[in-house]
C-alpha cells in the first residue's frame, strides 16, 4: 500500500527524495528519513493541487453542489467529513482512493470510547468531552441529510470515522471566509495534506512547515539521521488537549499541567465556600482555566486565589492583585489541601478503571491510554514543591 500511495502522491506533484513511509508497530504508519538530512534542508514539497481545502471541495466535488443548494448547512469540519465519506463510497472510482486507503481505520479519541470509560476521564475534561460527543451527534444528523440527497447510506460509524480523520489529520492555514459555510464556531482554515499528515507529534521536533498559496514545504530545523522518524509539532498542548483531540498522551510533555475546576476548589476548600461560590471574579477566572500546577509549581493565579481567601474581601483583594497593586504569599497549607483532594480524585478514578472488565482489544487499548493520563496527573502533583 505504501508504494501505491507514494506513487499516487508523486504523480500528483509531491516532491521528496529524503523521506519514506514506514508501518511502525508502535507508532503506526509514519514518515522516516531515507538518508541523513542536514539542518535547513527541504524534506518534501506538496503543490497547491495536492492540498485539500474547502475551495477545492466546493469547486470540484458534488459536495459543492450540495453546499450551493443549502448554504450555511455545513461548517468547514463537516465539509471535510462529507468529502471523505463520499470519496470512500466511490471505491476504486475515486481519484483519491490511495489517500482514502492510507487513512486509519481505528482511532483512540475519547469520543469513540465506550460510555463507562468516558465517564472516568478527569473531571476537568468533562465539558470538552461532552462538547465533542454533542458535536459528532450534530454532524450525524447533518451529514445523513446530505447523504439522502445522493441516495447514500451512511452509518454512525462512518460519521465518527470521518470526524476522527479530519480532527486528527487536518492542518490549519490562513483561508478566506467562505459565505457558503457556517463558520460561527469552527474556523474556515482547515486543510488536509496527504502524505504530510502521516507525521506524528513530538514536543521536541527537528522540523517545521509552511503552508501558503504556493503549496506546503517541510524542512529540517536540525540534523536528522537516516531512518529516524520525522515528527511535527502539533502545538504547545498539554495532555488534556492531546488526548481529547488526538487520542494519545505524550510522555515527558513540557507543556503538561493539572487543571483545577471551580468545583474542585470549592470541594477542596469547603470552609471558604461562602467566599468562592458567590464570587464573580472567581467564576470568571475558572472559566479561563488559569488554576493549574505544572513543572513543580502552581500557577500565579492559583497562588493569588488561595492567598486572597485569607483576606476579609476576597473579590477586592483578588482584583487588586490583577491590577498589579498587591503581592500575595504562597499559602502552602491551602495549596496542599487542594492538591491532596485532586490526587484522591485521580486515585479513585484509577481504582474504578481497574474494576472495569472488558474482552475488547479496543477497550483495553483505551483503558491503557486513560491509565497513563491519570498516572501522569498524579506524578505532576507528586512533583509539586510545597
N, C-alpha and C positions, 0 to 999 in steps of 0.2 A: 504493500500500500504506500509506503514512504516514497518508493521510486516513482510510482504513478503520480503521486501528489506533487513531488518535486518537479517532474516533467511538465505537469499541467501548469505549475507556478511559473516556471521559466518560459514556457510558451506564451504566458500572459504578461511577460515583461519583468518578472523578478530577476534581479541580478545578485548573485553571490558566488564567491569562489572560496569562501572560508568557513562555511557552516554546513552541517548536515543534520537530518532528523534522526533521533535515537529513541527507540522504545525502551525506556528505563523501567525496571520492575518496581522501583521505589517511588520515583517522581512522575512516572507515566511518560507519555511522549514529550520530548523536549528537544531543544536545539543544542548542538555541541560544536566546538571549533574543530574544523577539519585540518588545521595547521596552527602553528604558533602565530599569534596576532599581536602586533605592536600597538602601543598607545597611539590614538589618533587615526588608526586605520578604519575604513568603512567596511562593515561586516556584510551588509546587504542593502539593496535599494528596492523599494516597491513603487512602481509607477502609479500615477493617479487612477488609471483604469482598474488597478488591482485593489483599490480601496473602496469598500462597500459603504457608501454613505446614503443619507436619505434622498439626496438629489438623484443618485443613480437608481435607487429602488423605485422612486416615483416616476422617473422618466423612462425606465427600461423594463419594468415588470408589470404584471397585471394587478399587483397590489396598488400600483399608482392609479390605475383606473378606479379602484375602489375608493381610494382617498379623494380622488377628484369628485366622485359621486357623493361621498359622505365626508366633507371637510370637517376637521376637528374631532372626528370619531376616534382616531388612533393617536397615541402620543409617540415620540421617537422610539422608545423601547418596544412598544407593540408593533410598530412598523418593521423593525428589525426582526422581531419574532415571527411576524407573518411571512416575511421573506424566507426565513429558514424553513418554516413549515411547508410553504408552497414549493420550494426547491426540493425539499426532501420527498414530497409527494410525486414530483416529476420522475424520480428514479434515474434511470440511465439517460433520459432525455434532457436532464438538467445540465447546462453548461458549467454549473458549479458542483457537479457531483463529487469530484475529488476533494473539494473543500468540505462538503457536507459529510462525506465519509471520514474525514480526518477529525471531526468533532467528537468529543467524548460521548459515550452512551449513558454513563452514570456520573452523578455528582454527589458531593458531600455537604452542600449548603444546608443549614438547619431547616430551610423551607421544604426539603424533601424528607426530613426525618419523620419517624412516627410520632404521634402526638405525645405519648408518655415520655419520650426522650426530650422532645422540645420543651416540655414543662420543667425540665431540670436545668435548663440554661440559667446562667447567673441572672438574678433579678434585674440587674441594670441593662440587660439585653431584651427584656420583655416587650418594651414598646416597639423596638426596631423589628423584632421577630414577628409581632402581631401585624405591623405595617407591611412586611414582606408577604405574609400569608394573605392578607386582605388584598394586596395589590395583585397577586397571582390569581386570586378569585375574580377580580375585576377584569384582568386580561382574558381569563377564560370566557367570560360572557361576551366580551367584545370580539375576540378572535373567532368564536364559534358563529357569531353573526356574519362575519366576513366569509367564513368557510361555507356557510349556507349559500352565499352568492355564487359560489363556484361548484356547488354540489359535492363539497369535500367533507368527508367525515373525519373529525379530529377528536382525540380523547384528552382527558385531563393530563395524562402523562405526556402527551405531545406538547401541551402548553407549558408544563413545568420544564421539560427538556429544552424548549426554545428559550424560556426565560433564563435558565441557568447558563446556556450557551452565551447569550448576549451579555448577561450580567458579569460573567467571569472573564470574557474574552474581548470585550469592546475596549476601544481606546477613546480618549476624549480630546477633541481638537476644536479649533475655532471654526464655527459654522454660522452661516447666515440663518436668521429665523425664517422658518417656512410657514406661511399662513395656513397651509393645509393641515398642519399637525397641531395637536393640543400640547403646548409647551408650558402649561401653567405650573406643573410640578416637576416635570423631567426636562432637563435642558436639551436643546436641539443640537448637541455637539458630539454624539457618539458615532463611531465608525467601527467596522470590522476589517481587520487586515490579515488575510490568510498568510500562513507561514510564520509571520512575526508573532501571532497570537499563541504560538507554542512555547514561548519563553515563560519560564516560571519566575516567581517573585523571590527576591532576596533583599534585605535591608542594606546589605553591603555589596554593591554591584560594580562591574567593570565596564558597563555600557551606558549609553544614553541614546535617545532617539528624537527625531524631529519630524513632525507631520505637518505638511503645508500643501498649497495648491499644486506644487511641483512633484508631490509624492512623499514617500517616507524613507528616511535614512536612519540606519542604526550604526553607531560607531563605538569604538573601544575607548574608554576613559583611562584604562591602564592595560598593561600587557596581559594577554590571555594565553595560557598554554594549550597545546593541541589536546583535543578530546575533553577539555573542560566544558562543563555545562555553561551555557550563555544565559544569564539572568537579566531581567528587567526590574526596575524599582517601581512598584505599583503606587507608591506614595508613603508618606510618613504615618502609617496606620498602626494603631495598637491592635492587639489580638482580638478584641471585640469586633472590630471592623473586618479584619481578615477572615474571621470565622463566619460572620453573618453574610459577608459579601462574596467570599471566595471558597469557603468551606475548609480552611486549614488554619492551623496555629503555628506561628513561626517561633522556633526556639531562639533564645538569645536576641530577642527583639528589642532594640534600643528605644523604641517608641512605645513600649508596653506600659501599662499602668493598671491600677484598680480604681474603678469609679464608684463613688458612693451616691446613692439616690437620696432624694428627700425623705423617703420612708425609712431608709437605713439610718439616717442621722436622728430622726425623731424616735425611732425604736431604741437605738443605742443610747440615746441621751434623754430618756423618759422624764427625768427630773427637770429638764428645760423645755418640755413640750409646750408650756404656756407661752414661751417666747418664740419658739420655732414655728408652731402651727399657724399663728395668725400673721406672721411676718411676710410682708410683700417683698422685702429685699432678699430674704432667704429663698422665697419661691422663685424669684427671678434668676438668682444665681444657679439654683439647682437645674433650671431649665437649660442652662448653658453647659452643664456637665463639667463644672470647674472644680468640683470636690473630688480629688483623687490623690493617690500616692504613687510615686514612681522613683526608681533608682535609689531606694532607701530614704526618700524624702517626701513629706507631704506637700501638696500644692500650697502656695501662699494664701489662696482663698480659703482653704480648709483651716489653716492656722488662724487666719483672721476671724472666721466664723466662730471657732472654738473659744478664742480669746474674748470676742465680743459678748459671748454668752455670760461671761463673768461680770459684765457691767450691768448697770441699772437700766440702761436704754439700749437694747440690742440693735434696733434699726438705726438709731442715731450714730452710735459708735462704728457700726459697720459701714455706714455711708461716709463718715468722716475719714475712715481709713482709705476708701477708694478715691477720695479727693486728695489723698497724699498728706493728710493732716496728722495722722497718727501712726505709730508703730506698736504692734502688739507682741507680747511674748508667745511662746510656742504652746503652752498649756499641755504638757505631755500626759498628764493623767486623763484628760478628756480624749486626747488622741488615742491613747492606749485602749480606752474603753470602746471607742468607735471601731478600731481595728480588730479587737477581740470579738466583737459582735459579728463583724463581717467574716472573720475566719470561721466562726462556728456555723455561719450560713453555708459556706463552701464545704465544710466537713460534713454537714447534714446532707447536702446535695450529692456528695461522693458516696455516702452510705446508701442513699436511695438508689443511686446509679448501680451500686454493687448488688442491690436486691432485685434489679430488673433481670428477667430471663428472656432470652430470645435465641432462636436457632438460625436466624437470618444472618448471613455474612455481612450484608449491608448494615444491619443494626449493630453488629459487633464492631464494624469499622467506625461508625458514627459514635458509638459509646467510647471508643478509644480516643477519638478526637476531643470529645467533651471532657473526658477524664484529664487529658493533657491540659485543656483550658483551665479546669478547676485547680489542678495541681499548680499551675503557673501562677494563679491568683494567690494561693497560699504562700508560694515562695516569695512573691513580691512583698507580702505583709511580713513574712519572717525576716526579710532583709531590711525592714524599716528601722531606722536608727532612732529609737525612743527609749 
